[in-house]
Amino acid sequence: MPTRDWVTRAIAYIEADFHRSADTHLIPVRLPGFPGIDFYLKDESSHPTGSLKHRLARSLFLYALCNGRLNEKSTVIEASSGSTAVSEAYFARLLGLPFIAVMPATTSPEKIAAIEFYGGRCHLVDDPTRIYAESDRLALETGGHFMDQFTYAERATDWRSNNNIAESIFHQMQREPHPVPAWIVTSPGTGGTTATIGRYVRYQRHATRILCVDPQHSVFFDYYESRNPDVTLDCGSGIEGIGRPRVEASFIPDVIDEMLKVPDALSLAAMHYLAALLGRRVGGSTGTNLIGALHIAHRMKQRGEAGSIIGILCDGGERYAHSYYNDNWLAARGLNLSPLIDQIKACAEQGHALPTLAVASR
């Protein structure tokens, strides 16, 4: 059992760290092809650990502490494709706890280096579907605690208030031309961010709808359509940080209004287009979100609708210098992004339609 004094100190350290951190920016992005439709990116890359997962890691640690699952001798273990592990390594170091990240062997070396920078250890597995079993095994072997983001993300976050990402977005939108977004676009890794935003807009009785964009190699879209919880894949996602080979407990389909399946090449092309537009690199999942936003903007334009759309800038692109931004890496995988970048530019700047995508709605 953890001692109450240690838990009290640990929670105080995390809360003090939160109060030292500023909120993340909401960046307007001009899309000339869609007059009357305002697009914004919630820039989660400005967190201390550089991604959206900083919020989740803080919530998971507080959840584990308040439920008596961590003590001063615990080894913290997480199954992750990288960004959550980076953020959890940060909080583990803050509390003086050892940390082990169980990750696919394909995880970017930049993320591995970031985890090790914060004192974490990386345990790489060749089969991405084995990260759960390996995490359980290591927790048993070390007497540690498996944080299990994929199960606890949706319940660890206070979705009603407490400066969650949804409350932050709506507060920052108050003085904009269309303060209540028509749509918020998310992409599921655990599904926790989508669950938080979807619940919040219902709780606050906003008319905002939720579009969830799933990458090519992921089961969330299929589950949303079929509601078959047993659907699986035998491979991991090509877009780090989002997409899963199995249905995760934190993915709540009933708070989602529509889903879109986005091919990986289109996500990466959108990532490159947006990086040029912003003057800085973004991650692949942000490209996936941009495709979702353009899909919605094109529909709104056809219907003569005005309003605002919010997307998530999940992390920066410096973590993908060896892969998504490497011409040799792209060529080795047969990815010629130039024609797709041209299509995305024509959509964003002239209002042209995107390639046809798979859509599912409630």
GUDREN-44802 format. One record per residue (C-alpha): residue in three letters; x negated, y negated, z negated. Coordinates in steps of 0.2 Angstrom, whole numbers, padded with zeros to 4 digits, always signed. Each point is the difference from the previous one (the first is absolute). Layout:
# residues N
ALAXYZ ...
END
This chain:
# residues 362
MET+0000+0000+0000 PRO-0007-0017+0004 THR-0002-0012-0015 ARG+0012-0015+0000 ASP-0014-0012-0003 TRP-0009+0006+0016 VAL+0016-0001+0010 THR+0004-0017-0007 ARG-0018-0006+0005 ALA+0001+0008+0017 ILE+0017-0008+0004 ALA-0007-0017-0005 TYR-0015+0002+0011 ILE+0011+0003+0015 GLU+0012-0014-0004 ALA-0014-0012-0002 ASP-0007+0006+0017 PHE+0017-0004+0008 HIS+0001-0017-0008 ARG-0017-0004+0008 SER+0006+0004+0017 ALA+0010-0012+0011 ASP+0014+0006+0011 THR-0003+0005+0018 HIS+0003-0012+0014 LEU+0015+0000+0012 ILE-0007-0004+0017 PRO+0011-0007+0015 VAL-0004+0008+0016 ARG+0005-0009+0016 LEU+0009+0011+0013 PRO+0004-0011+0015 GLY+0010+0013+0008 PHE+0014-0001-0013 PRO+0005-0018-0003 GLY+0011-0002-0016 ILE-0007+0016-0007 ASP-0013-0003-0014 PHE-0013+0014-0004 TYR-0011+0001-0016 LEU-0013+0012-0006 LYS-0001+0003-0019 ASP-0019+0001-0001 GLU-0004+0013-0013 SER-0018+0001+0005 SER-0004-0014-0012 HIS+0002+0011-0015 PRO-0016+0003-0010 THR-0001+0017+0008 GLY+0005-0006+0017 SER+0017+0009+0003 LEU+0018+0002-0004 LYS-0005+0015-0011 HIS-0006-0012-0013 ARG+0017-0003-0006 LEU+0004+0019+0000 ALA-0016+0004-0009 ARG+0004-0012-0014 SER+0018+0007-0002 LEU-0006+0018+0000 PHE-0012-0004-0014 LEU+0013-0009-0010 TYR+0012+0014+0003 ALA-0012+0013-0005 LEU-0006-0009-0016 CYS+0018-0004-0006 ASN+0005+0018+0003 GLY-0015+0007-0011 ARG-0009+0008+0015 LEU-0017-0009-0001 ASN-0012-0001-0015 GLU-0017-0006-0003 LYS-0008+0016+0006 SER+0011+0003+0015 THR-0007+0003+0018 VAL+0011-0009+0012 ILE+0003+0010+0016 GLU+0010-0006+0016 ALA+0004+0008+0017 SER-0002-0014+0012 SER-0004-0005+0018 GLY-0011-0014-0007 SER+0007-0016-0005 THR+0010+0006-0015 ALA-0016+0008-0006 VAL-0010-0016+0002 SER+0012-0009-0011 GLU+0002+0014-0013 ALA-0019+0001-0001 TYR+0000-0019-0004 PHE+0013+0002-0015 ALA-0009+0016-0006 ARG-0016-0010-0001 LEU+0009-0014-0009 LEU+0006+0013-0014 GLY-0017+0009+0000 LEU+0007+0016+0007 PRO-0008+0012+0013 PHE+0009+0001+0016 ILE+0001+0013+0014 ALA+0008-0003+0017 VAL+0006+0015+0010 MET+0000-0005+0018 PRO+0000+0007+0018 ALA-0017+0002+0007 THR+0005-0012+0014 THR+0002-0015-0012 SER-0010-0015+0005 PRO-0018-0001-0007 GLU+0004-0018-0004 LYS+0014+0006-0012 ILE-0011+0013-0008 ALA-0014-0013-0003 ALA+0013-0012-0008 ILE+0006+0014-0012 GLU-0018+0004-0005 PHE-0003-0019-0002 TYR+0013+0001-0014 GLY-0008+0015-0008 GLY+0011+0013+0007 ARG-0004+0017+0008 CYS+0006+0006+0016 HIS+0006+0018+0003 LEU+0002+0003+0018 VAL+0011+0014+0008 ASP+0001+0006+0018 ASP+0018+0004-0001 PRO+0010-0016-0004 THR+0015+0011-0006 ARG-0011+0007-0014 ILE-0003-0017-0009 TYR+0014+0004-0012 ALA-0005+0017-0005 GLU-0018-0006-0002 SER+0005-0014-0011 ASP+0010+0012-0011 ARG-0015+0011-0001 LEU-0012-0014-0005 ALA+0012-0007-0013 LEU+0001+0018-0008 GLU-0019+0002+0001 THR-0004-0017-0008 GLY+0014-0001-0012 GLY+0005-0016+0010 HIS+0015-0008+0007 PHE+0006+0001+0018 MET+0009-0017+0003 ASP+0009+0007+0015 GLN+0005-0016+0009 PHE+0011+0010+0012 THR+0012+0005-0014 TYR-0001-0015-0011 ALA-0002-0015+0011 GLU+0019-0004+0001 ARG+0003+0002-0019 ALA-0016-0008-0006 THR+0004-0017+0008 ASP+0013-0011-0008 TRP+0011-0004+0015 ARG+0012-0012-0008 SER-0013-0014-0004 ASN-0017-0002-0009 ASN-0008-0008+0015 ASN+0001+0016+0011 ILE-0003-0003+0019 ALA+0018-0002+0004 GLU+0003-0014-0013 SER-0016-0008+0006 ILE+0005-0001+0018 PHE+0017-0007-0004 HIS-0007-0013-0012 GLN-0013-0006+0014 MET+0014-0001+0013 GLN+0011-0012-0010 ARG-0006-0015+0010 GLU+0000+0008+0018 PRO+0013-0003+0013 HIS+0007+0017-0002 PRO-0003+0004-0019 VAL+0009+0016+0000 PRO-0009+0012+0012 ALA+0011+0009+0013 TRP-0012+0014-0001 ILE-0015+0006-0010 VAL-0012+0013+0009 THR-0009+0013-0010 SER-0010+0015+0004 PRO+0000+0015-0012 GLY-0015+0008-0008 THR+0008+0005-0017 GLY+0016-0008+0005 GLY-0001-0010-0016 THR-0001-0018+0008 THR+0015+0004+0011 ALA+0010+0006-0015 THR-0005-0015-0011 ILE+0005-0013+0014 GLY+0016+0010+0005 ARG+0006+0001-0018 TYR-0004-0018-0004 VAL+0010-0007+0015 ARG+0015+0010-0005 TYR-0002-0005-0018 GLN-0001-0018+0004 ARG+0015+0002+0013 HIS-0010-0006+0015 ALA+0005+0003+0017 THR-0018+0005+0005 ARG-0002+0016+0009 ILE-0015+0012-0001 LEU-0009+0007+0015 CYS-0012+0014-0004 VAL-0013+0004+0013 ASP-0008+0017+0000 PRO-0016+0005+0009 GLN-0001+0014+0013 HIS-0006+0014-0011 SER+0012-0001-0015 VAL+0015+0008-0006 PHE+0010-0015-0008 PHE+0009-0004+0017 ASP+0005+0018+0002 TYR+0006+0001-0018 TYR+0010-0016+0002 GLU+0009+0007+0015 SER+0003+0018-0006 ARG-0001-0002-0019 ASN-0009+0017+0000 PRO-0013-0002-0015 ASP-0010+0015+0007 VAL-0006-0008+0016 THR-0019+0001+0000 LEU-0015-0003+0012 ASP-0016+0009+0001 CYS-0010-0016+0002 GLY-0003-0017-0008 SER+0005-0017+0007 GLY-0012-0009+0012 ILE+0004-0016-0008 GLU-0008-0001-0017 GLY+0011-0004-0015 ILE+0017+0004+0008 GLY+0008+0016+0005 ARG+0001+0016-0009 PRO+0000+0019+0006 ARG+0014+0004-0013 VAL+0014-0010-0007 GLU-0005-0009-0016 ALA+0011-0002-0015 SER-0003-0019+0000 PHE+0008-0002+0018 ILE+0018-0005-0003 PRO+0009+0000+0017 ASP+0017-0007-0006 VAL-0008-0017-0003 ILE-0006-0001+0018 ASP+0012-0007+0014 GLU-0011+0005+0015 MET-0015+0010+0004 LEU-0012-0001+0015 LYS-0013+0013+0006 VAL-0016-0009+0006 PRO-0013+0008+0011 ASP-0018-0002-0008 ALA-0007-0008+0016 LEU+0014-0013-0001 SER-0004-0003-0018 LEU-0019-0003+0003 ALA+0004-0011+0015 ALA+0011-0011-0011 MET-0014+0000-0013 HIS-0012-0007+0013 TYR+0012-0013+0006 LEU+0004-0006-0017 ALA-0018-0001-0005 ALA-0003-0011+0015 LEU+0015-0011-0004 LEU-0005-0002-0019 GLY-0019-0001+0003 ARG-0003+0014-0012 ARG+0001+0019+0000 VAL+0015+0009-0007 GLY+0003+0019-0003 GLY+0009+0012+0011 SER+0016+0000-0011 THR+0002-0018+0003 GLY+0000+0003+0018 THR+0014+0013-0002 ASN+0010-0014-0010 LEU-0002-0012+0014 ILE+0007+0012+0012 GLY+0015+0001-0011 ALA+0002-0018-0001 LEU-0001-0003+0019 HIS+0013+0014+0002 ILE+0012-0009-0012 ALA-0004-0017+0008 HIS+0004+0006+0017 ARG+0017+0006-0005 MET+0004-0016-0010 LYS-0005-0010+0016 GLN+0012+0011+0011 ARG+0014-0003-0013 GLY-0003-0019-0001 GLU-0005+0002-0018 ALA-0011-0012-0010 GLY-0009+0004-0016 SER-0016+0006-0009 ILE-0009+0017+0000 ILE-0013+0005-0013 GLY-0014+0012+0003 ILE-0013+0007-0011 LEU-0019-0003+0003 CYS-0005+0015-0010 ASP-0019-0001+0000 GLY-0014-0008+0009 GLY-0009+0007+0015 GLU-0018+0000-0007 ARG+0004+0018-0006 TYR+0002+0006+0017 ALA-0015-0007+0009 HIS-0007+0018+0004 SER+0017+0006+0007 TYR+0014-0011+0006 TYR-0011-0015+0005 ASN-0014+0011+0007 ASP+0001+0002+0019 ASN-0010+0016+0000 TRP+0012+0008-0013 LEU+0015-0005+0010 ALA-0007+0006+0017 ALA-0004+0017-0008 ARG+0018+0002-0004 GLY+0006-0005+0017 LEU+0007-0016-0006 ASN+0001-0014+0013 LEU+0008-0014-0010 SER-0001-0014+0013 PRO+0016+0003+0010 LEU+0010+0002-0017 ILE-0008-0016-0007 ASP+0006-0009+0016 GLN+0018+0007-0002 ILE+0000-0006-0019 LYS-0006-0017+0006 ALA+0014-0001+0013 CYS+0013+0004-0014 ALA-0007-0012-0013 GLU-0003-0014+0012 GLN+0013+0002+0013 GLY+0014+0010-0008 HIS-0002+0016+0011 ALA+0006+0017-0006 LEU-0012+0012-0008 PRO-0002+0018+0006 THR+0015+0010-0005 LEU-0001+0007-0018 ALA+0009+0013-0010 VAL+0013-0009-0012 ALA+0011+0007-0013 SER+0012-0010-0011 ARG+0013+0003-0013 
END
